[in-house]
């Protein structure tokens, strides 16, 4: 998993990892596998955090080095997940979704928070860059909430 949200990175906090080095440093030309790819604490899940803050995140994410990194990651791992900023906020997610090494996009939607209008706008924006939208992940579902059934499977009416 790679934290490509270079404006407001969060994966390092979520997994309690250091963020002094990461994607920005790798894209700047400095890479050391043992230092830059961190175990997450979950079996077989490794992370590249966002790294040092930069002034030009979109330029880095759309660079040839980003394509090269993704190609190498795909060759070395079963799955590569990019955690990006929201589609409707900045162009970063759209840029990433249009890279040739990106196979598909999962749109993450927060239950009872993300409006239908925002979802449709995100889908429309992704379509403008010919992103392969694979589906939607509904997160932040409250157990025993109005969208839960007896088996605790979430569904939308």
Legacy VTK file of the C-alpha trace (Angstrom):
# vtk DataFile Version 3.0
C-alpha trace
ASCII
DATASET POLYDATA
POINTS 157 float
0.000 0.000 0.000
1.347 3.392 -0.966
0.202 6.637 0.628
-0.140 8.927 -2.386
-1.980 11.604 -0.418
1.006 13.944 -0.314
-1.070 16.872 0.957
-2.671 15.254 4.037
-1.021 11.855 4.511
-2.658 9.572 7.060
-1.501 5.974 6.581
1.570 6.431 8.772
-0.681 7.574 11.623
-3.201 4.774 11.071
-0.464 2.123 11.157
1.736 3.922 13.712
4.707 4.155 11.340
7.378 6.768 10.796
6.910 9.201 7.915
10.326 10.833 7.745
10.946 8.989 4.468
8.561 7.625 1.902
7.085 8.178 -1.533
8.312 11.748 -2.002
11.862 10.723 -1.143
11.708 7.729 -3.483
10.395 9.887 -6.327
13.173 12.396 -5.652
15.635 9.622 -6.483
16.500 8.049 -3.149
15.307 4.488 -2.477
16.435 1.850 -0.019
13.993 -1.062 0.274
14.743 -1.873 3.921
14.246 1.764 4.894
11.410 2.869 2.630
9.068 -0.150 2.612
7.745 -0.680 6.127
5.871 -3.685 7.543
2.387 -2.599 8.621
1.979 -4.982 11.533
-0.542 -6.978 9.476
0.723 -10.164 7.880
1.874 -9.631 4.266
0.942 -5.949 4.185
3.756 -3.482 3.547
3.547 0.279 3.260
5.314 3.149 1.639
4.307 6.234 3.579
3.973 9.643 1.911
7.351 10.914 3.121
8.621 14.448 3.401
6.279 17.302 2.495
6.720 18.755 -0.993
5.468 21.828 -2.820
4.621 20.001 -6.059
2.682 16.802 -5.244
0.859 16.591 -8.576
4.103 16.937 -10.521
5.660 14.056 -8.555
2.606 11.806 -8.879
2.463 12.283 -12.655
6.193 11.712 -13.165
7.971 8.914 -15.037
9.494 7.890 -11.698
5.999 7.231 -10.347
5.262 4.971 -13.333
8.584 3.183 -12.781
7.846 2.725 -9.066
4.388 1.295 -9.807
5.817 -1.075 -12.417
8.408 -2.342 -9.916
5.813 -2.659 -7.149
3.474 -4.657 -9.405
6.351 -6.984 -10.292
7.244 -7.547 -6.642
3.852 -7.745 -4.923
0.525 -9.491 -5.544
-1.484 -6.268 -5.142
-0.538 -2.607 -5.025
-3.037 -0.239 -3.431
-2.696 3.520 -3.754
-4.388 5.563 -1.047
-5.116 8.915 -2.661
-6.790 12.171 -1.688
-10.510 12.557 -2.443
-11.362 12.634 -6.146
-13.429 15.808 -5.890
-10.894 17.813 -3.864
-7.667 17.904 -5.902
-6.535 16.474 -9.245
-4.118 13.968 -7.669
-6.520 10.997 -7.661
-7.530 11.646 -11.264
-3.897 11.835 -12.329
-3.084 8.582 -10.530
-6.102 6.761 -11.934
-5.026 7.606 -15.476
-1.501 6.165 -15.130
-0.931 3.140 -17.347
0.212 1.023 -14.403
-3.065 1.566 -12.501
-5.461 -1.299 -13.234
-8.542 0.060 -11.504
-10.100 2.425 -9.005
-12.240 1.693 -5.965
-14.286 4.685 -4.884
-14.460 4.936 -1.088
-17.682 6.425 0.269
-18.427 7.234 3.912
-21.818 5.954 5.077
-24.302 8.662 6.034
-21.720 11.345 5.179
-20.920 11.354 1.464
-23.787 12.812 -0.536
-25.193 11.222 -3.658
-24.188 14.382 -5.523
-20.556 13.982 -4.413
-20.570 10.306 -5.458
-21.939 11.131 -8.894
-19.442 13.968 -9.321
-16.550 11.657 -8.373
-17.758 9.014 -10.830
-18.118 11.609 -13.573
-14.621 12.994 -12.952
-13.132 9.489 -13.049
-14.930 8.821 -16.328
-13.367 11.952 -17.860
-9.897 10.378 -17.478
-11.130 6.928 -18.574
-10.462 5.425 -15.142
-11.458 1.799 -14.748
-13.893 2.111 -11.823
-14.093 -1.347 -10.272
-16.629 -0.547 -7.591
-17.404 1.243 -4.363
-16.256 0.620 -0.799
-18.748 1.785 1.817
-16.895 2.579 5.025
-17.689 3.875 8.511
-20.805 1.741 8.831
-22.113 1.749 12.383
-22.851 -1.741 13.761
-26.559 -2.272 14.394
-27.290 0.918 12.479
-30.196 1.386 10.135
-28.266 -0.219 7.239
-27.364 -3.480 9.009
-29.148 -6.815 8.847
-29.125 -9.751 11.281
-25.863 -11.116 9.869
-24.067 -7.759 10.154
-23.687 -7.452 6.389
-24.058 -3.919 5.187
-26.451 -3.076 2.441
-28.001 0.024 0.964
-31.739 0.174 0.489
LINES 1 158
157 0 1 2 3 4 5 6 7 8 9 10 11 12 13 14 15 16 17 18 19 20 21 22 23 24 25 26 27 28 29 30 31 32 33 34 35 36 37 38 39 40 41 42 43 44 45 46 47 48 49 50 51 52 53 54 55 56 57 58 59 60 61 62 63 64 65 66 67 68 69 70 71 72 73 74 75 76 77 78 79 80 81 82 83 84 85 86 87 88 89 90 91 92 93 94 95 96 97 98 99 100 101 102 103 104 105 106 107 108 109 110 111 112 113 114 115 116 117 118 119 120 121 122 123 124 125 126 127 128 129 130 131 132 133 134 135 136 137 138 139 140 141 142 143 144 145 146 147 148 149 150 151 152 153 154 155 156
